[in-house]
Amino acid sequence: MKPSSLTLGWRTLWRDLRAGELRLVIVAVTLAVAALTSVGFFADRLQGGLARDALQLLGGDAVVASDNPTPEAFVAQARALGLASATTLNFPTMARADDAQGGASRLVALKSVEPGYPLRGRLQTTADPARPGQPTRDIPARGEAWVDAPLLESLALRLGDALLLGDARLRIARIITLEPDRGAGFLTFAPRVMVNALDLPATGLVQPASRITYRFAVAGEARAAQRFTAWAKDAATRPDVRGVRVESIDSGQPEMRQTLERAEKFLSLVALLAALLAAVAVALAARGFANEHLDAAALLRVLGQSQRAIAGAYVAEFAAVGVFASALGVLLGFAVHHVFVLLLAGLVEAGLPAPGLWPVALGLGVGLTLMCAFGLPPVLQLARVPPLRVIRRDVGGLKPASLALLGVGVAGFAALLLSVSRDAKLGAIAVGGFAAAALLFALLAWGAVRLLRASVNEATAPRWLVLATRQIAARPAYAVVQVSSLAVGLLALVLLVLLRTDLIESWQRATPADAPNRFVINVMPDQAEAFRQRLDQAGVARYDWYPMFRGRLVAVNGRAVSLEDYAEDRARRLVDREFNLSNAFEAPQHNPITAGRWTPGEPDAVSVEEGIAKTLGLNLGDRLRFDIGGVTSEARITSLRRVDWGSMRANFFVMYPVADMQDVPVTYLAAYRAPAQPGFDNALVHDFPNITNVDLSATLSQVQRVLAQVVRAVEFLFAFTLAAGLAVLFAAVTATREERAREFAIMRAVGARAALLRQVQRAELAGVGLLAGFLASCVAVAVGWLLARYVFDFTWTVRPWVPLAGALAGALLALAAGWWGLRGVLRRPVVETLRRAAD
């Protein structure tokens, strides 16, 4: 009685597992699934936490945020729907201690609140630093300030001491331990100071050019809140309503997620690369598996098994392997995602909700798709091996997989990766770039093999080089597969190394050695001369000094600007906000002119930063109309400037090439490197209490610590991709193991020494690795530029030494993988190898 396909599949599975022939397939699938599901579990828990805390993060059921006081229509609509409301004002400013207590100053995030705040969530405070905070429905009384604990330490103050804010003197009454609408676990860069809204006018900090965010929160019955949200979103798009955005449970506060979104994109990229590498490893391992089972399949045909039964047996075997490896990868990914939570502590809340089931489904789907798309095509050919192969070894060899079958599998796998990439550009560049690279590698490798064969002169070249050339040229298809596979693996590794390096350097470039470390804003016109004299007296010789005023773009070439005119999110955000504008008679030296001409003193002219010009579709000669504090200003674009936003200099999107702006409310901005004088900052804030003195060195240090956390998480996941890359290298090098063994055995039988054969093997491996590394590095630079430019928004610097380093690394890795995978080939007895070939 013939066994069924399932029984036969189980028997072959058990035998192949004991023989270790499925080990590489299992490792590759497990690594790919673990990499993808670890990111999936982390993202799922993060999204769940944000959805759970969305109302608290907002401080209400919906929030109308604006750059100016909330339009009365929004307030009236909330009142008409019976919703409770509360308005908060948020802006950075300087707080300082009394002179009798040292007079220290610190940049703080000032927030004014009114009764009813917060509408959702509960504020927690304490009057004893040694005790935990308690929920409260109170807000600071008049004359009081509630602060974050770090502010007391930095200003050497205690509860009950005075805190100076602008022209006001407030008593520190409580310490804030939890502020629900601040971000619930996301890092902030300045300590909070919370005051009563009635105390804000006394500070004198609200000036015409101050950058204040007004947040009008509403809460109430769910249906009424939904009606208000829908009405507010529609009203915010009207031409007469500018600078208003509506945040709800669906939109949340996207600006708070920028760091995590970038981290998630980077983690997704690493996981995608691991999956792509695993696909190559599975394809190579499956083909090697099929080669090893040609004789066994022929014997099954001799014993009467049908093609359908043999195909069913191998399908059952690979399906079982796929389920096992996928389940193992899911378990490993679940464990790994906990490491991400620990490495990103402080960026994400520790109490995230449990993950859902979709990452599990994702992992199983990816694993089984890998097996079906890349594992089964060569294995299914075993069902068509003729019984004649039992006595004739020259028949029944593997053929290239059907293009239709392979195309369907690859398309399905690519679609799956695109769906889980969480970013269309990221997925398209990663998947499309690797697909194009694989084809390019194959074509270039074929040309290189032909060129090598023609360029080596067998009469004069060393014997080992001649034999190595013959080895490669005798199997051009295998050589192309090896070079292409190695190049794909090295492409992922080189790309990750380059992006990781550029990630760090792009942030490090934000703090050059001579960069300004102080930004002072809100210097009033009547303070300008005294302020600059103070800098001169302190020995600050070089500094940026520009007037600054705020304006909204209302028309381009006479046509009113509307959000509907722009599809890109960044463009919509730019036209929906007020710009910081400036003017200068001479063009800033750190802003090179890239198009047009800056003519000092030219009236009705503006210079625009080239990036924003591209985003908004602006060209030289276009006329822009700005509303500047109620004053209309229209001018023609006469020049475009390149701005390095990482230079830490004073930079503006739009500048007027004139010395003065008439009838425009201005304040001044100064950017300089603080002198090494103890107490200079405190004395400056004391004499000019309305200014905001931003110590950027401390802030950037905190940002870089956050970046270090992200990089550690990425590097941890990088280990999976490295393992997947090594699996590809190992599979590519060992794909022709038995063919090499037979060829070396024949050479040894005719008198070739083992030392010569070792030289031949090393030369072949080094040559293949050298070519693969060079090709991979060149493509990695191109793909890396695309990712940096269109996904991560990095400044990409091409390094000319990368192809050379990649070529050397490829040669070394190929030699290492070859030594490990082929170490037994030269030691195998010649008789044994020839007997295997004859069997």
MIMAR-772884 format. One line per 8 residues: their letters; for each residue x, y, z negated of C-alpha. Coordinates in steps of 0.001 Angstrom, whole numbers, plus 500000, padded with zeros to 6 digits. Each point is the difference from the previous one (the first is absolute). Layout:
N
a> X/Y/Z | ...
This chain:
839
mkpssltl> 500000/500000/500000 | 501436/503331/501040 | 500314/502619/497248 | 497933/503190/500309 | 501582/503348/500815 | 499718/501099/496354 | 501616/496821/498729 | 502756/500183/502579
gwrtlwrd> 500488/503704/499227 | 500289/499297/496277 | 502586/497257/500579 | 502140/502171/502276 | 499685/502929/497584 | 501229/497920/497069 | 502891/498621/502057 | 501043/503424/501356
lragelrl> 499837/501601/496553 | 502316/497371/498560 | 502355/500459/502955 | 500044/503764/499470 | 498975/500743/503588 | 497221/502415/498968 | 502035/501876/497426 | 500784/503011/502191
vivavtla> 496383/500324/501185 | 498716/499979/496417 | 502569/502576/498880 | 499239/502368/502887 | 496206/499880/499526 | 500301/500342/496225 | 502220/503067/500280 | 497714/501714/502513
vaaltsvg> 496858/499346/497960 | 501681/501024/496739 | 501221/503288/501473 | 496634/500952/501470 | 497855/498885/497062 | 502227/501691/497405 | 499360/503319/501737 | 496359/499030/500473
ffadrlqg> 499453/499220/496310 | 501721/503227/498980 | 498011/502152/502451 | 496733/498297/499060 | 500517/500651/496299 | 501061/503582/500673 | 496898/500669/502096 | 497827/498368/497354
glardalq> 501518/502180/497305 | 499439/503152/502027 | 496384/499043/500704 | 499423/499200/496319 | 501462/503289/498805 | 498879/502166/502916 | 497427/501981/498052 | 502440/500630/497158
llggdavv> 502723/500964/502444 | 497614/502551/501448 | 498566/501191/496706 | 496494/499779/501462 | 497826/498301/502604 | 501347/502405/502618 | 502425/502912/500051 | 500135/503026/502271
asdnptpe> 503643/501076/500166 | 500985/503316/501540 | 502790/502568/500196 | 497636/502801/498960 | 497087/500215/497563 | 497330/497433/500834 | 497484/501462/502490 | 496734/500928/498285
afvaqara> 498010/497799/502377 | 501593/496865/498526 | 499270/501145/496455 | 496387/500779/500896 | 499499/496630/501703 | 501296/498121/496955 | 497704/502014/497761 | 497015/499351/502278
lglasatt> 500605/496244/499834 | 500172/500067/496230 | 503670/499027/499796 | 502302/500951/497160 | 503120/501859/501107 | 503367/501107/498676 | 502707/502078/501664 | 503718/499626/499356
lnfptmar> 502892/502064/501324 | 503397/498357/500510 | 503323/501614/500887 | 503699/499873/499027 | 501427/502732/497834 | 502625/500626/497348 | 499382/499510/496287 | 502455/501236/497394
addaqgga> 500618/499996/496303 | 500103/503091/497833 | 503370/501753/499792 | 500146/499197/496280 | 499884/496302/500909 | 502641/500062/502708 | 498064/501433/502944 | 500381/496831/502109
srlvalks> 497848/499738/503137 | 498598/497119/502022 | 497990/499533/503168 | 496541/498693/499070 | 496813/498963/501760 | 497433/502447/498613 | 496349/498973/499981 | 497072/502110/498863
vepgyplr> 496800/498188/499003 | 496492/500966/498981 | 497362/498340/497794 | 498833/496658/501350 | 503442/498926/501238 | 500571/497180/500801 | 496703/498924/501546 | 501252/496419/500392
grlqttad> 502534/498242/497809 | 501138/501137/496585 | 502867/502306/499045 | 502203/498638/497198 | 502015/502222/497666 | 501721/499865/496634 | 500894/502566/497336 | 502716/497725/498591
parpgqpt> 502875/498972/502302 | 500438/496820/497973 | 496447/498792/500667 | 498360/498814/503228 | 497532/502197/501808 | 496277/499943/499353 | 497191/500660/502517 | 498497/503460/499809
rdiparge> 497256/501993/501690 | 501572/503294/498941 | 502071/502375/502094 | 502641/502450/498766 | 498462/502823/497972 | 500783/503577/500948 | 503568/500830/499082 | 501031/496308/500001
awvdapll> 502113/497907/502352 | 500063/496212/500207 | 503255/498623/501400 | 501829/496827/500982 | 502450/498755/497384 | 503126/500396/502235 | 499412/503763/500104 | 500429/500287/496224
eslalrlg> 503313/498190/500179 | 501339/502020/502919 | 499056/503352/498401 | 500901/498927/496423 | 496472/500787/498797 | 497536/498378/497618 | 496255/499957/499612 | 498837/503385/498753
dalllgda> 502812/501923/501727 | 499348/502659/502614 | 500222/499313/503727 | 500431/502934/502375 | 498258/499818/503376 | 500444/503151/502061 | 498703/502848/497843 | 498047/497722/497636
rlriarii> 501059/498495/496695 | 498196/496747/499104 | 500243/497616/497058 | 500892/496356/500699 | 497139/498102/498356 | 500033/496430/501378 | 502057/497539/501994 | 498378/498477/503106
tlepdrga> 500407/496218/500094 | 497628/499206/502891 | 498618/502287/502682 | 497545/497919/502060 | 499974/502062/503186 | 503753/500465/500122 | 500780/496748/501800 | 499730/497113/497547
gfltfapr> 503506/498604/500113 | 501532/501899/502925 | 503115/501973/499273 | 499785/503793/499669 | 502959/502330/500001 | 499043/502763/497550 | 498442/499813/496525 | 496385/501031/499698
vmvnaldl> 498805/503111/498191 | 496221/500202/499624 | 498266/503234/499009 | 496487/501356/499740 | 498798/501655/503206 | 499189/503161/498006 | 503704/500408/499097 | 501231/499868/503605
patglvqp> 499466/503704/500892 | 502115/501083/497037 | 503032/498141/501381 | 500167/502198/503110 | 501139/496965/501999 | 497194/500044/502563 | 501315/502227/502792 | 498793/500479/503616
asrityrf> 502743/497755/501412 | 499947/497380/497219 | 499642/496390/501106 | 497060/498880/497866 | 497866/496916/500549 | 496378/500437/498993 | 498209/496739/499200 | 496213/500102/499674
avageara> 498893/496617/498600 | 496385/498812/499881 | 498363/497018/498302 | 496521/498707/499451 | 497434/497582/501371 | 501560/497777/502672 | 497597/500883/502799 | 500322/503727/499341
aqrftawa> 503806/499704/499947 | 499937/498167/503338 | 497760/502676/501506 | 502341/502721/498773 | 503045/498177/501378 | 498412/499599/503427 | 498873/503638/500041 | 503401/501268/498813
kdaatrpd> 501932/498006/502598 | 497797/501409/502737 | 500249/503538/498614 | 503809/499764/499774 | 500194/499564/503783 | 498086/503197/500808 | 502044/502743/501695 | 499280/502522/497239
vrgvrves> 501255/497660/497238 | 503784/499747/499850 | 502441/498284/497692 | 497375/497744/498410 | 500329/496230/499715 | 497631/497585/498311 | 501332/497105/497936 | 497729/497129/499048
idsgqpem> 500305/496421/498825 | 500738/499052/503628 | 502683/502604/500665 | 501604/500252/496577 | 503110/502153/499796 | 502218/498872/502873 | 502813/502373/499116 | 500545/498022/496786
rqtlerae> 500627/496812/501978 | 502707/501250/502374 | 502892/498310/498236 | 498137/496717/499578 | 498756/500034/503590 | 503558/500400/501254 | 501119/497180/497699 | 497140/497829/501218
kflslval> 500913/500690/503626 | 503605/499081/499357 | 498995/496813/498204 | 497627/499162/502853 | 502824/500505/502504 | 502257/497618/498098 | 497187/497433/499773 | 499260/500331/503723
laallaav> 503642/499443/500848 | 500074/496925/497770 | 496947/498610/501814 | 501502/500726/503423 | 503232/498293/499014 | 498078/497052/498608 | 498200/499628/503342 | 503335/499668/501785
avalaarg> 501289/497544/497391 | 496844/497858/500231 | 500196/499943/503804 | 503652/498909/499967 | 499514/497473/497206 | 496918/498532/501698 | 501865/499578/503264 | 502844/498307/498180
fanehlda> 497465/497767/498239 | 498425/499092/503340 | 503396/499150/501507 | 500715/497655/497093 | 496636/498204/500470 | 500075/499398/503747 | 501077/496392/499571 | 497530/499364/497193
aallrvlg> 497163/501365/502149 | 501043/497793/502912 | 500017/496979/497694 | 496478/500838/498810 | 498886/500044/503630 | 501586/496568/500522 | 498096/498711/496957 | 496713/501069/501588
qsqraiag> 499285/503361/498387 | 498090/502378/502257 | 501082/503555/500743 | 496991/501271/498041 | 500937/497943/496944 | 503616/501163/500076 | 498974/503632/500459 | 497478/499697/497177
ayvaefaa> 502618/498485/497705 | 502431/502870/500532 | 497222/502586/499676 | 498989/498433/496684 | 503635/499930/498856 | 500674/503632/500843 | 496632/501112/498612 | 500841/498343/496680
vgvfasal> 503444/501610/500010 | 498443/503371/500835 | 497476/499789/497168 | 502647/498910/497507 | 502550/502648/501010 | 497317/502714/500121 | 498676/499096/496553 | 503545/499992/498645
gvllgfav> 500601/503407/501615 | 496794/501407/498477 | 501060/498867/496522 | 503470/501468/500505 | 498530/503250/501350 | 497695/500291/496980 | 502999/499674/497694 | 502057/502492/502023
hhvfvlll> 497330/502720/499975 | 500299/500178/496211 | 503627/501001/500527 | 498827/502879/502219 | 497711/501222/497217 | 502920/499926/497552 | 502449/501665/502408 | 497495/502774/500745
aglveagl> 499110/500563/496353 | 499085/503635/499499 | 498760/500325/503558 | 497132/497589/499549 | 497840/499370/496990 | 500934/496825/498143 | 496358/498981/499455 | 499143/499318/503622
papglwpv> 496987/497754/500622 | 500368/496391/501103 | 500536/499518/503756 | 497288/498725/502306 | 500044/496925/502214 | 500853/501661/503287 | 503813/499756/499483 | 499533/496254/499506
alglgvgl> 498029/499767/503241 | 502654/502160/501678 | 502793/497694/498866 | 498258/496835/501125 | 499091/501611/503307 | 503558/501166/500675 | 501500/496627/499119 | 497610/497978/502132
tlmcafgl> 500307/502492/502863 | 503782/499662/499858 | 499714/496227/500245 | 497417/500070/502810 | 501609/502764/502053 | 503663/499052/499689 | 500197/496525/498483 | 497499/497920/501967
ppvlqlar> 500808/500934/503658 | 503287/498026/500158 | 498753/497239/497674 | 496858/499317/502067 | 502245/499132/502934 | 500898/496823/498109 | 496589/498577/500935 | 501015/500129/503674
vpplrvir> 503337/498189/499613 | 499924/497008/502432 | 500572/496472/498599 | 502844/499647/502552 | 502195/502180/497744 | 500565/496966/497786 | 502315/498564/502629 | 500865/503184/501925
rdvgglkp> 501191/502889/497845 | 500120/502376/502947 | 496197/500276/500313 | 497386/501595/497758 | 502027/502959/498786 | 498365/503128/498613 | 498870/502608/502452 | 499429/503703/499422
aslallgv> 496740/500569/498216 | 496963/500938/502061 | 499956/503751/500479 | 496232/500035/499478 | 500176/498078/496746 | 502965/501997/498753 | 498381/503267/501060 | 496794/499260/498113
gvagfaal> 501940/499070/496869 | 502276/503018/500123 | 497063/502323/500677 | 498101/498568/497038 | 502993/500351/497693 | 500675/503560/501187 | 496351/500946/499454 | 500139/498573/496486
llsvsrda> 503155/501954/499171 | 498536/503205/501423 | 496884/499552/497878 | 502004/499642/496787 | 502624/502659/500729 | 497780/502713/498377 | 501331/502520/502486 | 499304/499879/503727
klgaiavg> 503256/501692/500998 | 502051/497834/497668 | 498438/496793/501317 | 500221/501028/503642 | 503652/501058/499782 | 501078/496971/497935 | 498101/497318/501926 | 500229/501621/503434
gfaaaall> 503636/500934/499489 | 500965/496460/499065 | 498061/498481/502885 | 501697/502335/502476 | 503353/499413/498317 | 499672/496204/500273 | 499374/500276/503748 | 502866/502458/500408
fallawga> 502347/497762/498018 | 499146/497015/502188 | 500675/501904/503229 | 503258/501511/498768 | 501172/496669/498557 | 499382/498285/503365 | 502029/502678/501751 | 502771/499760/497395
vrllrasv> 500286/496226/500471 | 500380/500381/503743 | 502519/502816/499557 | 502010/497935/497506 | 500196/497036/502354 | 501222/502197/502815 | 502503/502018/497983 | 501977/497190/498302
neataprw> 502931/498813/502106 | 500470/496336/499113 | 503513/499993/501411 | 501374/502631/497615 | 497572/500098/497080 | 500725/498059/496778 | 498653/496459/499967 | 497625/500631/497094
lvlatrqi> 498476/502996/501817 | 499538/497976/503195 | 498235/497188/498133 | 497821/502456/498025 | 499003/501723/503256 | 499117/496659/501560 | 497939/499104/496922 | 497951/503176/500292
aarpayav> 499693/499956/503787 | 498988/496320/500035 | 496885/500812/497923 | 498934/503483/501131 | 496427/499557/498736 | 501220/498965/496562 | 502460/502893/499978 | 497220/502455/500806
vqvsslav> 497820/498550/497219 | 502871/500180/497530 | 500980/503565/500853 | 496374/501186/500041 | 499158/498317/496698 | 503115/501278/498290 | 499406/503471/501412 | 496408/500101/498708
gllalvll> 501138/498934/496550 | 502829/502504/499959 | 497698/502712/501362 | 497813/499715/496913 | 502950/499982/497632 | 501792/502926/501660 | 496761/501961/500215 | 499293/499579/496302
vllrtdli> 503521/500988/499033 | 499847/503096/502195 | 496582/501083/498754 | 500899/499425/496382 | 503180/502035/500410 | 498190/502771/501826 | 497247/499998/497393 | 502475/500855/497281
eswqratp> 502056/502397/502052 | 496955/501921/501217 | 499238/500811/496371 | 503607/500647/499100 | 500224/502524/502823 | 497361/501996/498127 | 502673/500883/497438 | 503165/501042/501843
adapnrfv> 502908/501107/497860 | 499387/503719/500511 | 496197/499925/500200 | 497916/502448/497958 | 498770/498444/496788 | 497595/502766/498997 | 496917/501222/501824 | 498355/503095/498563
invmpdqa> 496579/501038/501286 | 497424/502640/499048 | 502547/502841/499747 | 497833/503090/500336 | 501040/502864/502343 | 500594/502397/497117 | 502339/497425/498420 | 502023/499249/503140
eafrqrld> 502827/502504/499496 | 500469/499171/496291 | 499916/496271/500731 | 502657/500195/502690 | 502174/502158/497761 | 499776/497317/497340 | 501220/497371/502498 | 502891/502265/501075
qagvaryd> 501014/500570/496384 | 500050/496242/499418 | 502351/499497/502942 | 497446/498389/502344 | 501452/501194/503282 | 498114/497771/502464 | 496291/499471/499774 | 496921/499892/502177
wypmfrgr> 497642/502924/499504 | 496771/500204/501948 | 496605/501608/499616 | 497206/497448/499858 | 496307/500398/500711 | 497208/497565/500710 | 497976/499890/503174 | 497522/497714/501692
lvavngra> 500137/499225/503725 | 496583/501003/501332 | 500461/500171/503791 | 502349/498889/502778 | 499902/501962/503279 | 496778/501667/498903 | 498216/496693/499302 | 498937/499328/496413
vsledyae> 501837/497102/498373 | 497817/497053/498964 | 500804/496690/498346 | 498238/498244/502879 | 502711/501309/502341 | 502558/497633/498465 | 499935/496219/499671 | 503226/499547/498046
drarrlvd> 499607/500101/496219 | 503049/502194/499450 | 498782/502560/502512 | 496588/500117/498337 | 501594/500503/496592 | 502196/502805/501310 | 497191/502028/501548 | 497856/499446/496914
refnlsna> 502450/501690/497631 | 501768/503290/499537 | 503599/500237/501201 | 502849/501610/498129 | 501109/502659/502488 | 502995/502313/499957 | 501794/502679/501966 | 503648/500892/500632
feapqhnp> 501741/502425/502352 | 502719/497473/500869 | 499406/496317/500675 | 500967/497707/497081 | 503449/498570/500672 | 498905/496553/498782 | 497132/499918/502543 | 501481/499638/503516
itagrwtp> 497825/501286/502833 | 499067/497096/502300 | 497751/501794/502460 | 499235/503605/500888 | 501777/502945/498403 | 499921/501726/496621 | 500053/503758/500646 | 500580/501946/496763
gepdavsv> 497246/502511/499354 | 497769/498768/502835 | 496408/500913/499157 | 497082/497572/500331 | 502389/497029/500159 | 500396/496851/497917 | 502503/497161/499825 | 498563/496529/499356
eegiaktl> 501693/496865/498637 | 500244/497514/502872 | 498492/497117/498027 | 496766/501781/499165 | 499870/501377/503542 | 500061/496454/501336 | 497419/498811/497470 | 497565/502809/500811
glnlgdrl> 500729/500031/503727 | 501421/503540/499985 | 502241/501345/502739 | 502079/503077/500693 | 497736/502860/500979 | 496976/498793/498020 | 498312/502659/497882 | 499306/499161/496367
rfdiggvt> 497566/501818/497758 | 500415/499792/496223 | 497738/501122/497192 | 502413/501338/497363 | 498070/500902/496878 | 497207/501537/502062 | 502410/501722/502398 | 499956/498709/503578
searitsl> 503368/499597/501718 | 500371/498843/503613 | 503361/499314/501644 | 501594/498090/502879 | 502356/497031/499535 | 503359/501220/501273 | 502300/497332/498567 | 500105/496518/498469
rrvdwgsm> 502330/499123/497122 | 501406/496726/498760 | 499579/499750/496233 | 501861/497479/497869 | 497540/499498/497174 | 502610/497998/498119 | 502445/502895/499852 | 498427/501413/496813
ranffvmy> 500062/503459/501559 | 497091/502416/500251 | 498044/498868/503060 | 496676/501031/501530 | 497730/498679/502725 | 499384/503459/501476 | 502135/503152/499766 | 499533/503532/501351
pvadmqdv> 503247/501517/501440 | 499460/503371/498288 | 501427/501594/496869 | 496659/500902/498392 | 496379/498895/500162 | 497509/502788/499502 | 496843/499579/497890 | 500873/496431/499036
pvtylaay> 500136/498892/496329 | 503448/498440/499576 | 502095/498442/497310 | 503649/499033/500348 | 501779/496667/499995 | 503619/499453/498994 | 502011/496811/500437 | 503443/499873/498436
rapaqpgf> 502469/497872/498106 | 499713/500854/496329 | 503129/501475/498398 | 501742/498058/497264 | 498845/502393/497298 | 498279/498575/496923 | 496537/501449/499589 | 499843/501632/503442
dnalvhdf> 496678/498358/500938 | 498420/500814/496659 | 501090/503651/500175 | 498647/500292/503546 | 496590/498642/499039 | 499983/502214/496906 | 500547/503168/502022 | 497701/498953/502854
pnitnvdl> 497257/497966/498270 | 497766/499703/503059 | 502543/498188/502201 | 500124/496256/500554 | 503569/498727/499711 | 500243/496508/501423 | 503031/498018/498855 | 500119/497719/503016
satlsqvq> 503007/497980/498852 | 497989/498360/497208 | 496975/499430/502219 | 502042/498381/502771 | 501745/497832/497448 | 496615/498643/498971 | 498981/499456/503608 | 503187/498049/500621
rvlaqvvr> 499315/497825/496970 | 496616/499192/501497 | 501701/499239/503292 | 502435/497698/498213 | 497049/498006/498671 | 498556/499671/503494 | 503367/498958/501427 | 500417/497331/497303
aveflfaf> 496613/498540/500897 | 500897/500037/503693 | 503362/498381/499331 | 498321/497274/497985 | 497716/499125/502912 | 503004/500367/502295 | 501261/496739/498517 | 497113/498171/501703
tlaaglav> 500833/501500/503344 | 503668/499221/499537 | 499103/496389/499245 | 497735/499883/503051 | 502787/501487/502116 | 502467/497399/498774 | 497438/497303/500781 | 499828/501312/503575
lfaavtat> 503784/500037/500275 | 500216/496464/498663 | 497240/498744/502323 | 501545/501705/503036 | 503476/498649/499358 | 498883/496437/499259 | 497502/499820/502877 | 502585/498203/502163
reeraref> 501605/497976/497227 | 499679/496578/501638 | 500989/501288/503431 | 503149/501513/498464 | 500732/496751/498175 | 499825/497958/503215 | 502145/502469/501937 | 502630/500177/497263
aimravga> 499989/496213/499712 | 500711/499652/503713 | 502813/502562/499737 | 501505/498179/497030 | 499684/496678/501859 | 502098/501377/502857 | 502657/501328/497638 | 498946/503471/498813
raallrqv> 501303/500839/496535 | 497701/501015/497148 | 501883/503310/499622 | 499258/500897/503626 | 496331/499128/499611 | 499770/502141/496869 | 501430/502896/502006 | 497438/499385/502741
qraelagv> 497134/499910/497497 | 501161/503172/498253 | 500497/501830/503283 | 496539/499025/501232 | 498304/501002/496738 | 501948/503244/499690 | 499259/500941/503598 | 496284/499310/499652
gllagfla> 499865/501889/496675 | 502032/502907/501374 | 497661/500451/502950 | 496857/499551/497880 | 501220/502469/497384 | 500858/502636/502594 | 496639/499700/501763 | 498100/499965/496694
scvavavg> 501757/503100/498711 | 499312/501988/503148 | 496294/499131/499908 | 499872/500566/496220 | 501125/503590/500501 | 497170/500574/502495 | 497305/498272/497921 | 501296/501679/496864
wllaryvf> 499707/503413/501613 | 496390/499281/500969 | 499117/498853/496476 | 501811/502891/498356 | 498444/502568/502329 | 496425/498772/500271 | 499387/497973/496813 | 502229/501178/497146
dftwtvrp> 500693/503555/501197 | 503728/499706/499311 | 502809/501840/501724 | 501759/497240/501931 | 503741/500297/500547 | 501487/497690/502624 | 503295/498514/498868 | 502323/498998/502868
wvplagal> 501699/497308/497920 | 496788/498009/499460 | 500276/497836/503181 | 503613/499139/499173 | 499188/499144/496386 | 496969/497998/501129 | 502083/498017/502462 | 502576/499119/497332
agallala> 497270/499116/497491 | 498305/497800/502609 | 503220/498137/500689 | 500657/499413/496289 | 496434/498852/499282 | 499996/497673/503006 | 503300/498505/498884 | 498679/499519/496462
agwwglrg> 496725/498447/501172 | 501875/497839/502478 | 502440/498787/497366 | 497122/499007/497729 | 497749/498490/502653 | 502670/498304/502138 | 502529/499063/497346 | 499360/496270/500512
vlrrpvve> 500151/499975/503799 | 503790/499867/500296 | 500354/497532/497127 | 497549/497474/501427 | 501749/496898/501429 | 500133/499961/503801 | 498579/496481/500186 | 496980/500965/497901
tlrraad> 499242/503032/502139 | 500300/498072/503274 | 497868/497181/498605 | 497282/502508/499076 | 500146/501417/503509 | 499631/496552/501531 | 497113/498891/497735
